[in-house]
Amino acid sequence: MSLIKKILVAQATALIVMAGASAQAASDDVAARLKPVGDVCIEGQECAAAAAGGAAPAAAGASAARSGDDIVAKSCGVCHATGLLEAPITGDKPAWAARAEVSGGLDGLLAVAKAGRGAMPPGGTCGDCSDEELMNAIKTMSGL
């Protein structure tokens, strides 16, 4: 075989090897993008991830309540930080105490927060807050 043929065969072989490696890498990338992001666990049945010794089910982490500070910062702060539309200002304990007295304590304030009042929609602007999270936010804002 002449020197030129050897060089051409070597280059062709290198291209074939690189193409195969590239195809495998692309296939691995696609598989990584398509893998499930979580498991579905049915109450009363053992979860596949738990049976395999994997991480706890995602639902267990979802039940942890967000802190009052988080809820206030994301959903309540715009109005309650400034007193917009007569909202009681965060940290104004006398104003919050007066509202709590009229509403029936912290549970009454929770009921108002859930139902909405005036310009405040039901649940404030936190449509996915649990009662516990709303109560955490009320306690954070009121200091009660």
N, C-alpha and C positions, 0 to 999 in steps of 0.2 A: 504494500500500500504506500502510496506516495505521501509525502509530508503534508501536502495540502488536504488530501482526503482525511488523514488522521486528525488534523486541526478541525475540519468541518464536522467529523463524527464526534469529536470531543465537545464541540460547541452545541451540537444537536442534543447530545446526551445531557449536557448541563441544563439546557432549556427544558427538556422533558422532566428532569428531576425537579427543577424549580417550579414548573407548572403543576406537578403532582403535589408538591408541598403547599403551594398556594391554594390549590383546590381543597386540600384537607383543612387548611387554616380557615378558609371561607366557610366550609361546612361546620367547623367547630364554632365559628362566630354566629352562624345562623342558629345552631342548636342552643347556644347560650342565650340568644335573644328570645327563643321560643320556649325556654323552660318555664314551668309554672312559678308564679311568685308566692304561692302559699298553698295550704291544704284546706280542704273543707272537712270539718269534723262535725259529726252528728251527735247531739246530746244523747247520752246513754250508750254510745258505742265507742270503742277504743279508737283513738285517732291513729292513722298510719304513721305520722311523724313521731308520735309518742311511743308507739310500739317499736319503731326502729331506733329509738333512743335519740331522736332528733330534738330540735328545739320545741318549746312549749307551743301549743296552738296559738295562732294569731289572735283568736277571740279572747284569750286570757289577757293579753296586753291591752286589748281594746277596752276592757272593763275598768281600767285604772282611770279614775277621775282626773281631769286637768285641774291645775291649781286655780285659785281665785285670781291670782295675779295674771295668769295666762288669759283667762276669759276676759278680765277687765281690759287688758291691753289690746286684745283682738276685737272685742265686740262691744264693750261698754264705755271705753275711755273717751270716745269722741264727744258724747253728750255729758257724761258724768264728770269729766275732767274740767269742763268749762261751764256747766250749768245750763247748757243749751236747752231751750224750750222748757225751762223751769225744772229740769232734772236736778235732783239733789247732788251736790258736788261731793266727789270722793274725799273722804276724810272729815267732812262736816258732820261730826257725830250728833250734835243737837238737831240738825235738820233730819237726819236719818232716824233718830230716836222718836221725833214727833211723828214721822210717817209710820214707823213701826207701831207706835201706840194707837194710831188711828186704824191701821190695817190688822192689828192683832198679833204683833210681835214679828219675829223673823219668819215664822210660817206664813203670816199674812203678807209680808213683803215678797216671799217666794210665790204666793198665789198671784199677786199683782204682776210680778215679773213674768210668770207663765201666761197670764191672760193679756198682758199689755195694759197700758194706760196712756191716755192722751196721744202724743206723737210716737210713743214707744210701742212697737209691734209686739205681738205675743212672743215671749222668749227673748225679748230685746232684739239684737241683731245676731244672736247665736241660735240658729235654727237646729243645730244638732247637740245642744247642751242638755245634759241630764239634769234632774232635779238637784242632785248632789253638786254638780258643777255650778248651777245657778245659785245655790245656797253659798257655795264657796266664794263666788263673785260678790254676792250681797254682803257677806261678812267682811270681805276685803275692802269694799267701798265704804261700808257704814262704820266699821270699827266696833260693831256690837257683838 
